[in-house]
Amino acid sequence: MDRIEQFISLFAEVWKNGISGINISEIIIALLIFFAFLLLRGLFAKFIIKRLEKYVSKTTNRFDNSLVESLKGPTKFFPIVIGFFIATSYVSLGDSSENFIDNANRTLITILIFWSIHQIIGPLSVLIKSIEDLLSKDLLNWIIKAIKILILILGAAAVLELWGIKIGPIIAGLGLFGVAVALGAQDLFKNLISGILVLVEKRFKVGDWIIVEDVIEGIVESIGFRSTAVRKFDKSVAIIPNFQFAENAVINISKTTNWIISWVITLQYNTTVEQLKKIRDEIEKYVTTHKDFKTTLGHAVRVDKFSDSSIDMYVRCFTVTDDWNEWLAVKERLAIEIKQIVEKNNASFAFPSQSIYVEKK
Protein backbone atom coordinates (compact mmCIF):
# COMPACT_ATOMS: atom_id res chain seq x y z
CA MET A 1 0.00 0.00 0.00
CA ASP A 2 2.87 2.35 0.78
CA ARG A 3 4.17 1.90 -2.76
CA ILE A 4 0.77 2.71 -4.23
CA GLU A 5 0.42 5.77 -2.05
CA GLN A 6 3.90 6.92 -3.10
CA PHE A 7 2.98 6.45 -6.77
CA ILE A 8 -0.28 8.37 -6.35
CA SER A 9 1.57 11.15 -4.52
CA LEU A 10 4.24 11.29 -7.24
CA PHE A 11 1.59 11.26 -9.97
CA ALA A 12 -0.30 14.13 -8.30
CA GLU A 13 2.95 16.09 -7.92
CA VAL A 14 3.87 15.59 -11.58
CA TRP A 15 0.33 16.47 -12.63
CA LYS A 16 0.46 19.63 -10.55
CA ASN A 17 3.96 20.74 -11.55
CA GLY A 18 3.63 19.40 -15.09
CA ILE A 19 6.08 20.90 -17.57
CA SER A 20 8.23 23.80 -16.33
CA GLY A 21 5.93 24.20 -13.35
CA ILE A 22 2.74 24.40 -15.42
CA ASN A 23 -0.19 22.25 -14.29
CA ILE A 24 -0.87 19.48 -16.84
CA SER A 25 -4.61 20.08 -16.64
CA GLU A 26 -3.98 23.69 -17.67
CA ILE A 27 -1.80 22.47 -20.56
CA ILE A 28 -4.53 20.06 -21.72
CA ILE A 29 -7.22 22.74 -21.52
CA ALA A 30 -4.97 25.21 -23.34
CA LEU A 31 -4.33 22.67 -26.09
CA LEU A 32 -8.06 21.94 -26.37
CA ILE A 33 -8.78 25.67 -26.69
CA PHE A 34 -6.09 26.11 -29.35
CA PHE A 35 -7.19 23.07 -31.37
CA ALA A 36 -10.81 24.19 -31.11
CA PHE A 37 -9.86 27.51 -32.73
CA LEU A 38 -7.72 25.60 -35.23
CA LEU A 39 -10.68 23.45 -36.24
CA LEU A 40 -13.10 26.36 -36.32
CA ARG A 41 -10.83 28.64 -38.38
CA GLY A 42 -12.17 27.22 -41.64
CA LEU A 43 -15.78 27.86 -40.62
CA PHE A 44 -14.91 31.31 -39.28
CA ALA A 45 -13.06 32.31 -42.45
CA LYS A 46 -15.79 30.87 -44.65
CA PHE A 47 -18.47 32.79 -42.71
CA ILE A 48 -16.58 36.11 -42.91
CA ILE A 49 -15.54 35.70 -46.53
CA LYS A 50 -19.05 34.67 -47.62
CA ARG A 51 -20.52 37.75 -45.95
CA LEU A 52 -17.94 40.01 -47.59
CA GLU A 53 -18.36 38.37 -51.01
CA LYS A 54 -22.12 38.83 -50.76
CA TYR A 55 -21.61 42.50 -49.97
CA VAL A 56 -19.06 43.22 -52.71
CA SER A 57 -21.11 41.36 -55.32
CA LYS A 58 -23.50 44.32 -55.22
CA THR A 59 -20.77 46.73 -56.33
CA THR A 60 -19.30 47.18 -59.81
CA ASN A 61 -15.68 48.09 -59.00
CA ARG A 62 -12.89 45.50 -59.05
CA PHE A 63 -11.09 46.76 -55.95
CA ASP A 64 -13.37 45.28 -53.28
CA ASN A 65 -13.52 41.92 -55.08
CA SER A 66 -9.72 41.76 -55.24
CA LEU A 67 -9.47 42.87 -51.60
CA VAL A 68 -11.76 40.09 -50.36
CA GLU A 69 -9.90 37.49 -52.42
CA SER A 70 -6.49 38.62 -51.14
CA LEU A 71 -7.55 38.60 -47.47
CA LYS A 72 -8.67 34.95 -47.45
CA GLY A 73 -5.27 33.78 -46.14
CA PRO A 74 -4.97 36.30 -43.27
CA THR A 75 -8.64 35.68 -42.36
CA LYS A 76 -7.91 31.97 -41.90
CA PHE A 77 -4.79 32.81 -39.87
CA PHE A 78 -6.65 35.22 -37.54
CA PRO A 79 -8.43 32.46 -35.47
CA ILE A 80 -5.05 30.78 -34.91
CA VAL A 81 -3.65 34.01 -33.45
CA ILE A 82 -6.71 34.46 -31.22
CA GLY A 83 -6.71 30.78 -30.22
CA PHE A 84 -3.03 30.85 -29.25
CA PHE A 85 -3.51 34.05 -27.24
CA ILE A 86 -6.53 32.72 -25.30
CA ALA A 87 -4.90 29.31 -24.76
CA THR A 88 -1.69 30.79 -23.37
CA SER A 89 -3.63 33.29 -21.25
CA TYR A 90 -5.32 30.39 -19.47
CA VAL A 91 -2.00 28.85 -18.43
CA SER A 92 -0.16 30.01 -15.29
CA LEU A 93 3.39 30.80 -16.38
CA GLY A 94 6.66 31.68 -14.73
CA ASP A 95 8.55 34.85 -15.60
CA SER A 96 10.84 33.24 -18.18
CA SER A 97 8.02 31.27 -19.82
CA GLU A 98 5.73 34.28 -19.73
CA ASN A 99 8.28 36.37 -21.65
CA PHE A 100 8.64 33.62 -24.25
CA ILE A 101 4.85 33.25 -24.71
CA ASP A 102 4.44 37.03 -24.83
CA ASN A 103 7.01 37.22 -27.62
CA ALA A 104 5.30 34.35 -29.42
CA ASN A 105 1.95 36.18 -29.27
CA ARG A 106 3.53 39.40 -30.47
CA THR A 107 5.23 37.49 -33.29
CA LEU A 108 1.95 35.96 -34.48
CA ILE A 109 0.21 39.36 -34.36
CA THR A 110 3.11 40.97 -36.27
CA ILE A 111 2.98 38.24 -38.92
CA LEU A 112 -0.79 38.76 -39.25
CA ILE A 113 -0.42 42.53 -39.65
CA PHE A 114 2.39 42.44 -42.22
CA TRP A 115 0.78 39.54 -44.09
CA SER A 116 -2.45 41.53 -44.36
CA ILE A 117 -0.59 44.63 -45.59
CA HIS A 118 1.31 42.49 -48.10
CA GLN A 119 -1.95 41.03 -49.42
CA ILE A 120 -3.67 44.43 -49.64
CA ILE A 121 -0.95 45.84 -51.94
CA GLY A 122 -2.26 43.78 -54.87
CA PRO A 123 -5.84 45.14 -54.73
CA LEU A 124 -4.51 48.68 -54.15
CA SER A 125 -2.82 48.45 -57.55
CA VAL A 126 -6.31 48.36 -59.08
CA LEU A 127 -6.91 51.85 -57.67
CA ILE A 128 -3.75 53.26 -59.23
CA LYS A 129 -4.33 51.91 -62.75
CA SER A 130 -4.96 55.49 -63.78
CA ILE A 131 -1.22 56.21 -63.59
CA GLU A 132 -0.51 53.58 -66.26
CA ASP A 133 -0.45 56.48 -68.72
CA LEU A 134 2.50 57.86 -66.77
CA LEU A 135 4.09 54.54 -65.85
CA SER A 136 3.81 51.45 -68.03
CA LYS A 137 1.88 48.44 -66.77
CA ASP A 138 5.06 46.35 -66.52
CA LEU A 139 6.87 49.05 -64.52
CA LEU A 140 3.85 49.34 -62.24
CA ASN A 141 4.01 45.58 -61.65
CA TRP A 142 7.70 45.93 -60.80
CA ILE A 143 6.97 48.67 -58.27
CA ILE A 144 4.23 46.57 -56.65
CA LYS A 145 6.59 43.58 -56.40
CA ALA A 146 9.28 45.81 -54.85
CA ILE A 147 6.80 47.15 -52.27
CA LYS A 148 5.72 43.60 -51.38
CA ILE A 149 9.35 42.53 -50.90
CA LEU A 150 9.98 45.62 -48.74
CA ILE A 151 6.97 44.76 -46.55
CA LEU A 152 8.27 41.19 -46.10
CA ILE A 153 11.70 42.53 -45.11
CA LEU A 154 10.18 45.00 -42.63
CA GLY A 155 8.00 42.23 -41.19
CA ALA A 156 10.99 39.93 -40.75
CA ALA A 157 12.96 42.77 -39.12
CA ALA A 158 10.09 43.46 -36.70
CA VAL A 159 9.93 39.78 -35.70
CA LEU A 160 13.70 39.64 -35.16
CA GLU A 161 13.53 42.77 -32.97
CA LEU A 162 10.84 41.11 -30.83
CA TRP A 163 13.24 38.28 -30.04
CA GLY A 164 16.06 40.65 -29.18
CA ILE A 165 18.01 40.15 -32.38
CA LYS A 166 19.51 43.50 -33.40
CA ILE A 167 19.17 44.06 -37.13
CA GLY A 168 21.68 46.95 -37.27
CA PRO A 169 24.77 44.71 -37.45
CA ILE A 170 22.94 42.45 -39.91
CA ILE A 171 22.17 45.41 -42.19
CA ALA A 172 25.80 46.58 -41.97
CA GLY A 173 27.02 43.09 -42.85
CA LEU A 174 24.57 42.91 -45.75
CA GLY A 175 25.83 46.31 -46.92
CA LEU A 176 29.40 45.04 -47.14
CA PHE A 177 28.18 41.87 -48.77
CA GLY A 178 26.16 43.96 -51.23
CA VAL A 179 29.23 45.96 -52.24
CA ALA A 180 31.13 42.74 -52.88
CA VAL A 181 28.25 41.32 -54.90
CA ALA A 182 27.86 44.58 -56.85
CA LEU A 183 31.50 44.45 -57.92
CA GLY A 184 31.08 40.89 -59.13
CA ALA A 185 27.65 41.32 -60.66
CA GLN A 186 27.96 44.46 -62.74
CA ASP A 187 26.19 42.84 -65.69
CA LEU A 188 23.22 41.98 -63.46
CA PHE A 189 22.78 45.59 -62.34
CA LYS A 190 23.41 46.81 -65.88
CA ASN A 191 20.53 44.66 -67.11
CA LEU A 192 18.33 45.67 -64.18
CA ILE A 193 18.81 49.40 -64.82
CA SER A 194 18.35 48.87 -68.55
CA GLY A 195 15.08 47.05 -67.90
CA ILE A 196 13.82 49.94 -65.77
CA LEU A 197 14.78 52.42 -68.50
CA VAL A 198 12.93 50.36 -71.11
CA LEU A 199 9.78 50.40 -68.99
CA VAL A 200 10.02 54.08 -68.02
CA GLU A 201 10.57 55.13 -71.63
CA LYS A 202 7.80 52.75 -72.77
CA ARG A 203 9.89 51.39 -75.63
CA PHE A 204 7.67 48.33 -75.77
CA LYS A 205 5.27 46.26 -73.71
CA VAL A 206 4.21 42.63 -73.52
CA GLY A 207 2.56 41.62 -76.79
CA ASP A 208 4.48 44.12 -78.98
CA TRP A 209 6.26 43.08 -82.16
CA ILE A 210 9.79 44.47 -81.96
CA ILE A 211 12.94 44.44 -84.07
CA VAL A 212 16.44 45.03 -82.71
CA GLU A 213 18.84 45.01 -85.65
CA ASP A 214 21.21 42.01 -85.57
CA VAL A 215 19.78 40.98 -82.18
CA ILE A 216 16.15 39.81 -82.27
CA GLU A 217 12.79 40.10 -83.98
CA GLY A 218 9.59 38.75 -82.48
CA ILE A 219 6.74 39.22 -80.01
CA VAL A 220 7.54 40.31 -76.43
CA GLU A 221 6.24 37.69 -73.99
CA SER A 222 7.57 38.97 -70.67
CA ILE A 223 9.83 41.71 -69.30
CA GLY A 224 11.87 40.59 -66.31
CA PHE A 225 14.31 42.26 -63.94
CA ARG A 226 17.34 40.94 -65.83
CA SER A 227 16.08 39.86 -69.24
CA THR A 228 13.16 39.94 -71.66
CA ALA A 229 11.56 36.90 -73.30
CA VAL A 230 10.80 37.33 -77.00
CA ARG A 231 9.00 34.69 -79.05
CA LYS A 232 10.50 34.52 -82.52
CA PHE A 233 8.39 33.82 -85.59
CA ASP A 234 9.66 30.23 -85.74
CA LYS A 235 7.87 29.89 -82.34
CA SER A 236 11.11 29.51 -80.35
CA VAL A 237 11.66 31.79 -77.34
CA ALA A 238 14.77 33.93 -77.02
CA ILE A 239 15.86 35.35 -73.64
CA ILE A 240 17.55 38.69 -74.35
CA PRO A 241 19.56 40.63 -71.71
CA ASN A 242 17.91 43.98 -71.09
CA PHE A 243 21.02 46.00 -71.89
CA GLN A 244 20.53 45.09 -75.56
CA PHE A 245 17.34 47.17 -75.61
CA ALA A 246 19.03 50.13 -73.93
CA GLU A 247 22.12 50.19 -76.12
CA ASN A 248 20.50 49.42 -79.49
CA ALA A 249 17.74 51.01 -81.54
CA VAL A 250 14.42 49.25 -80.94
CA ILE A 251 11.85 49.30 -83.74
CA ASN A 252 8.38 48.75 -82.32
CA ILE A 253 6.35 47.43 -85.25
CA SER A 254 3.18 47.29 -83.11
CA LYS A 255 3.18 51.08 -82.85
CA THR A 256 3.04 51.47 -86.63
CA THR A 257 0.05 53.67 -87.44
CA ASN A 258 0.16 53.24 -91.23
CA TRP A 259 2.26 50.83 -93.26
CA ILE A 260 4.33 52.21 -96.11
CA ILE A 261 4.76 50.71 -99.59
CA SER A 262 7.93 51.88 -101.31
CA TRP A 263 8.75 50.26 -104.64
CA VAL A 264 10.91 50.85 -107.70
CA ILE A 265 9.25 49.63 -110.90
CA THR A 266 11.72 48.92 -113.69
CA LEU A 267 10.53 49.44 -117.27
CA GLN A 268 12.35 48.63 -120.47
CA TYR A 269 14.26 51.34 -122.33
CA ASN A 270 12.03 50.99 -125.38
CA THR A 271 9.10 52.34 -123.35
CA THR A 272 7.94 55.60 -124.96
CA VAL A 273 7.36 58.87 -123.16
CA GLU A 274 3.62 58.58 -123.74
CA GLN A 275 3.61 55.09 -122.25
CA LEU A 276 5.58 56.29 -119.22
CA LYS A 277 3.11 59.13 -118.61
CA LYS A 278 0.06 56.88 -118.96
CA ILE A 279 1.51 54.24 -116.65
CA ARG A 280 2.45 56.91 -114.11
CA ASP A 281 -0.97 58.61 -114.23
CA GLU A 282 -2.95 55.37 -113.97
CA ILE A 283 -0.92 54.10 -111.01
CA GLU A 284 -1.32 57.46 -109.27
CA LYS A 285 -5.06 57.47 -109.95
CA TYR A 286 -5.39 54.01 -108.39
CA VAL A 287 -3.42 55.06 -105.30
CA THR A 288 -5.33 58.33 -104.80
CA THR A 289 -8.82 56.91 -105.34
CA HIS A 290 -8.66 53.47 -103.77
CA LYS A 291 -9.85 53.02 -100.17
CA ASP A 292 -6.72 51.05 -99.26
CA PHE A 293 -4.48 54.12 -99.22
CA LYS A 294 -4.22 57.22 -97.02
CA THR A 295 -2.99 59.96 -99.34
CA THR A 296 -3.10 62.65 -96.63
CA LEU A 297 0.18 61.19 -95.36
CA GLY A 298 1.77 61.81 -98.75
CA HIS A 299 2.33 59.74 -101.86
CA ALA A 300 4.58 59.74 -104.90
CA VAL A 301 4.44 58.12 -108.35
CA ARG A 302 7.24 59.51 -110.49
CA VAL A 303 9.74 58.52 -113.17
CA ASP A 304 12.82 58.45 -111.02
CA LYS A 305 16.00 57.71 -112.96
CA PHE A 306 17.74 55.89 -115.78
CA SER A 307 19.43 52.77 -114.48
CA ASP A 308 21.86 50.51 -116.32
CA SER A 309 19.14 48.23 -117.65
CA SER A 310 15.87 50.09 -117.03
CA ILE A 311 13.89 53.26 -116.64
CA ASP A 312 12.97 53.36 -112.96
CA MET A 313 9.58 54.56 -111.71
CA TYR A 314 9.28 55.23 -107.96
CA VAL A 315 6.01 54.38 -106.17
CA ARG A 316 5.51 55.39 -102.54
CA CYS A 317 2.26 55.42 -100.53
CA PHE A 318 0.79 54.69 -97.09
CA THR A 319 -1.95 52.19 -96.31
CA VAL A 320 -5.01 52.94 -94.20
CA THR A 321 -4.60 49.72 -92.23
CA ASP A 322 -2.09 49.19 -89.44
CA ASP A 323 -2.58 45.41 -89.55
CA TRP A 324 0.36 43.51 -91.01
CA ASN A 325 -1.69 40.77 -92.69
CA GLU A 326 -4.02 43.31 -94.31
CA TRP A 327 -0.95 45.29 -95.42
CA LEU A 328 0.28 42.21 -97.30
CA ALA A 329 -3.13 41.93 -99.00
CA VAL A 330 -3.01 45.63 -99.99
CA LYS A 331 0.48 45.16 -101.43
CA GLU A 332 -0.73 42.20 -103.43
CA ARG A 333 -3.66 44.15 -104.89
CA LEU A 334 -1.38 47.05 -105.82
CA ALA A 335 1.19 44.74 -107.45
CA ILE A 336 -1.51 43.08 -109.59
CA GLU A 337 -2.94 46.47 -110.57
CA ILE A 338 0.49 47.79 -111.60
CA LYS A 339 1.15 44.71 -113.73
CA GLN A 340 -2.23 45.11 -115.44
CA ILE A 341 -1.54 48.82 -116.10
CA VAL A 342 1.89 48.08 -117.59
CA GLU A 343 0.53 45.31 -119.83
CA LYS A 344 -2.49 47.43 -120.90
CA ASN A 345 -0.13 50.12 -122.13
CA ASN A 346 1.91 47.59 -124.13
CA ALA A 347 4.99 48.10 -122.00
CA SER A 348 7.20 45.53 -120.31
CA PHE A 349 9.13 45.22 -117.12
CA ALA A 350 12.89 45.34 -117.40
CA PHE A 351 15.34 42.93 -115.90
CA PRO A 352 19.08 43.20 -115.43
CA SER A 353 20.86 42.62 -118.72
CA GLN A 354 24.34 42.96 -120.13
CA SER A 355 25.41 43.52 -123.74
CA ILE A 356 28.45 41.68 -124.99
CA TYR A 357 30.26 42.92 -128.08
CA VAL A 358 32.46 40.47 -129.96
CA GLU A 359 35.24 42.07 -131.90
CA LYS A 360 36.04 40.34 -135.19
CA LYS A 361 39.63 40.09 -136.20
TANORRA-V338157 format. One line per field, one symbol per residue. psi: psi as a letter, one per 20 degrees, with the letter a starting at -180 (. if undefined). A space follows every 50 residues. Layout:
psi=???
//
This chain:
psi=hhgghgggggghgghghcpkjpphhhgggggggghghghihggggggggg gghhgiiiriqighghggghjgghhhhghgggghggghhhppqrgghhgg hghgghggggggghgggghhgghhhhhkhhjhhgprgghghggggggggg ggghghgggghhjjopighgggghgghhggghhilhhghghghggggggg ilhrrpiqoqpopjfqpapphqoahhrppporijjqppopqhhhihiqpp onhhjphpqqpoqoppqqijprgggggggghhghgggiiqiiqniiiqrp oqpgroahjrpppppprqqhqjpgghghhggghgggggghgghhjkrqqq qprppppopp.
//
